[in-house]
Amino acid sequence: MVSDTKVVFRGIDHSQAVADAVQKRLDKLERFSDEIQSLRVILESPHNHHHKGKVFHVGVEAVIPNHDIQVNHDQHDKHEHEDIYIAIRDAFNALERQIKSVYEKKRHQDRAVSKPLETLEVPEEF
């Protein structure tokens, strides 16, 4: 269970619906990994005057044992991110991929360490 969770709104009015969407994604993430110690989600709407619509930026920082993972979805050319819920989804999907990658590397390291070394018997003649 995540002991420390922060959701920060920058340039966006606080919305309970958006906070609930973040919590729903966090709950899904907790089912995947119970080692997340803290999570910080930054939701912001940068001031870009050259865009017709607002493109939202979602940053997620997660701390798991021995790793700090940061996801910054700052893609101004993605018009799908004019919808904050899609930007949240994409950021959490990227975070999940990175966490899976960390666990996969750890599993491979554990396998390499746990393999017993083969011993060769040397004849006594040597």
C-alpha positions in Angstrom: 0.0 0.0 0.0 1.2 3.5 -0.9 1.9 5.3 2.4 2.5 8.7 0.9 0.5 10.0 -2.0 0.3 13.6 -3.2 -1.7 15.0 -6.1 -0.7 18.5 -7.1 -2.8 20.7 -9.3 -0.9 23.5 -11.1 -2.8 26.0 -13.3 -5.8 23.8 -12.9 -8.7 24.2 -10.5 -8.9 21.3 -8.1 -11.5 18.8 -9.2 -12.7 15.9 -7.1 -13.5 13.9 -10.3 -9.9 14.3 -11.5 -8.5 13.3 -8.1 -10.8 10.3 -8.1 -9.5 9.3 -11.6 -5.9 9.5 -10.2 -7.0 7.4 -7.2 -8.5 4.8 -9.4 -5.3 4.5 -11.4 -3.3 4.3 -8.2 -5.6 1.4 -6.9 -4.9 -0.5 -10.2 -1.2 0.1 -9.8 -1.3 -1.2 -6.2 -2.8 -4.4 -7.4 0.2 -4.8 -9.7 2.9 -3.8 -7.1 2.6 -3.6 -3.4 6.2 -2.2 -3.0 5.4 1.4 -4.0 6.4 3.6 -1.0 5.3 7.0 -2.2 3.7 8.5 -5.2 3.5 12.2 -6.4 1.2 13.1 -9.3 1.5 16.6 -10.9 -1.3 17.7 -13.1 -0.8 21.0 -14.9 -1.9 23.0 -17.8 1.1 24.9 -19.2 0.4 28.3 -20.8 0.9 27.6 -24.5 -0.6 30.4 -26.6 0.2 28.7 -29.9 -2.3 25.8 -29.2 -6.0 26.0 -29.9 -6.8 23.8 -26.9 -5.2 23.2 -23.6 -2.8 20.3 -23.6 -2.4 18.8 -20.1 0.9 17.8 -18.6 0.9 14.9 -16.2 4.0 13.9 -14.2 4.2 11.0 -11.9 7.1 10.2 -9.5 7.0 6.8 -7.7 9.4 5.4 -5.2 9.9 1.7 -4.9 12.8 0.0 -3.0 16.1 1.0 -4.5 14.4 2.9 -7.4 12.9 6.3 -8.1 10.8 6.3 -11.2 9.7 9.5 -13.0 7.3 9.8 -15.8 6.8 13.1 -17.5 4.2 13.2 -20.2 4.9 16.6 -21.6 3.8 16.1 -25.2 2.5 19.3 -26.6 1.9 17.8 -30.0 -0.5 15.1 -28.7 -4.0 16.5 -29.1 -5.4 13.5 -27.2 -3.9 15.2 -24.1 -6.4 18.0 -24.4 -8.5 15.5 -22.2 -6.9 15.3 -18.8 -8.2 11.8 -18.2 -6.4 10.5 -21.3 -3.2 12.3 -20.1 -3.6 10.6 -16.7 -4.1 7.2 -18.4 -1.1 7.6 -20.6 1.2 8.7 -17.7 0.1 5.8 -15.4 0.5 3.3 -18.3 4.0 4.5 -18.8 4.7 4.3 -15.1 3.4 0.7 -15.0 5.7 -0.2 -17.9 8.7 1.2 -16.1 7.8 -0.6 -12.9 7.4 -3.9 -14.8 10.8 -3.3 -16.4 12.4 -2.8 -13.0 10.8 -6.0 -11.7 11.9 -7.9 -14.8 15.5 -6.8 -14.4 15.4 -7.7 -10.7 13.9 -11.2 -11.5 16.7 -11.8 -14.0 19.3 -10.8 -11.5 17.8 -13.0 -8.9 17.8 -16.0 -11.3 21.5 -15.4 -12.1 22.4 -15.3 -8.4 20.3 -18.3 -7.4 21.6 -20.7 -10.1 24.0 -23.1 -8.4 27.5 -23.2 -9.9 28.4 -26.5 -11.6 31.4 -28.2 -10.0 33.8 -30.2 -12.0 35.5 -33.1 -10.5 39.2 -33.1 -11.1 41.0 -36.4 -11.1 43.5 -36.9 -8.3 46.3 -37.4 -10.9 46.7 -33.6 -11.2 
